[in-house]
Amino acid sequence: IDGLISPQPEYLTMIYTQLLLVDQLIIVLFELSKLDAGKITFNKKLVSVKELVDMIWNRFELDVQSKGIYFQIDELVEPEKTGATLVLIDSVKIEQVLTNLISNALKHTSEGGTIRVSVKVELEYVTMQVIDSGVGIDEDSISHIFDRFYKGQGLSENYSGTGLGLAIAKEIIHRHGGAIGVESVKGEGCTFY
């Protein structure tokens, strides 16, 4: 390309892959800065919790199961009443949060493991949990896991990421008036809620 190395396919592939990673980082940083500045508009609409659960299943079932991981969505728990439970959310942003949590669970759960999603409707709020049987998070990392650029210690070998996904997820959930957290024991998986 510049006379120093010949344009061999493996070098071009490596360069292209690195460019994609840099591009991804720029996009994520731009999104985070827009969130910080209040420049992202949230398009909140009433959405059926049942439709949200169905979306999670349809979006992730094949990805998770193709990796040899058992995927389960617990039966929706709703208070007894008539009609569907509706929540006021930006469904695209909530899907982004769930994509991040389930993608992280996929990265850190071995073949034969489990990823489970639990959704419970309370009187005033909806609690969603992504529970995996992966490598877990060490105690020192839990307090930093939602910090920007934090990637944790002793992660599984197939981990790749910017360390920004959970920071963005936290901002999105806070902008919805909610809270996000994690419980984990190293070697025993994680529960993000």
N, C-alpha and C positions, 0 to 999 in steps of 0.2 A: 504494500500500500504506500508506504513512505520510503521504500528502498531498503529498510532495515530488516524486515521479515517478508517472506513471500506470502501472498494471500492464500493460505491453506484453509480449507473448510473448517477445521477445528478452531483455528484462531478467530476466524470470522464469527463462528457460533459463540465463542467465548465473549467477544466484543459485543455482539448483539445482546446476549443475555445480560451483561453488565449494564448496557444502555437501558434495557427494560427495567432493571432494578432501580436505576437512578431516576428514570421517568416515574416509576411508582412512588418513590420517595418524594419527589417534587409534588406530585398530585396530593399525597397524603399531608404533606406539610402545608400546602396551600389550603386544603380543606380545614385543617386544624387552626390555621391563622384566621380563616373566615369565621370559624366557630367562636374563637376568642374575641373577634371584633364585632360579633353580633351581625355579621353580614349574610349568614345563611338563613333563608326563610324556611320555617317549618310549616308544611302544608297539612295541618291537623284536620282529620275528618273522623267521624264516627265509624268504627270498624267493629265487626262482630268478632268476639274472641274466638269463636269456633272457626271462622274464616282464617284468622291469624294462625291458629294451630294447624289447620289444613295446609296453609301456605308453607309452614315450616316442614311438614312431612313431605310435601311435593317437591320442595326445593332441595332437600338434603338426603332423602331416602337412598337414592341410587349412589350418590357420592360416598356416603358412609358405608353402605353395604358392599360396594365394589372394592373397598379396602379391607374387607374381611372383618368388619367391626359390626357388632349388633347395634341397631338403632331402634330406639323405642320412644314413643311419646305416650306418657301416662294419660289415662282417661281424664278428660277435662273435669275439674271440680268447680261447680258453680253453686251459689246459694239457690235454694228452691224458689222458683218463681216462674212466671210464664214469659215466653219470648226469649230471644237471644240477648246475651249480655254484650253491650256495646262499650267500647273505650274510645276516647278522643286522642288519637295519635297520628303522627306522620308515619304511615306504614312503610314507606321507603326507608326512612331513617331507622325504624325499629328493625326492619329486615337487615339493614347494615350491621346493627349491633349483634343480632342473632347469627349472622354470617360470620362475624369475627369470632364470637364465642364458640360456635360449632367448628369452624375451621381450626381454631387453636386446639380444641379437643381432639380433632382428627390428627393434628401434627404430633400430639403427645400421647396418643393411645395406640397401643400395639394391636396387631391383628389378633382377633379373638376377644378383644376388649369390648366395652360397652359405652355408648353415649346415649344418655337418656334426657328427655326434655319433660319438665313438669310445669303445668300451668294451673294456677289456683286463682279463682275469683273470690275476693273478699268483698265486704260491703263498700269500701272506699277505694280499693286498688286491686290491681292484678299482680300476682307474683309469678315470675317465670324463673325456672332454674334450668341450667345446662349442667348435667352431672356426668362425669366421665370416670373411667377406671384407669386413667393414664398414669404418668409418672408422678403427678402431684407437684406441689410447689413447696420449697423449703420454707421454714418459719421466718427466716431473715428476709425473704423476698416478698412475702405477703403484703407487708406495709408499703411496698414500692411498686407493686404490680400494675397499678393504674397511672404511674408516673410516665411522663414522656421519655421515650428512648430507652426505657428499662426493658431488658430482655430476660432477666432472671439468671440464675446460676444453675449449672448442671443440667441444661435442657437436653431433650432427646436429640439424637444426631441429625434427624431430618428436619430440624427447626430452621425456618428462615422467616424473616420479618423485619420490620423497621423499628419495632418497639413503640409504635404509635397507635396501633389498633385499639388497645384497651383504653388509652387516654381519650381517644375520639368517642368510644362507646360510653365512657363516663360522662363526657360533655353532653352527648345526645340524651342520655337518660336523665341527667340533671335538668336539661332544657324541657323535658317532659314532666318535671316536678317529681321525679322518682329518685331512687338510690340504687347503686350497684355495689356489689361486694363479692367476696370469695371466701370459702372455707376449704382448707386443704391440709392434708398430711402427706409429706414426702413419701412417695412409693404407693400411695393409696388413692390417687385421683383427686379431682377437684369438683367443687360445686360452686358455680357462679350463679348469683341471684340478682 
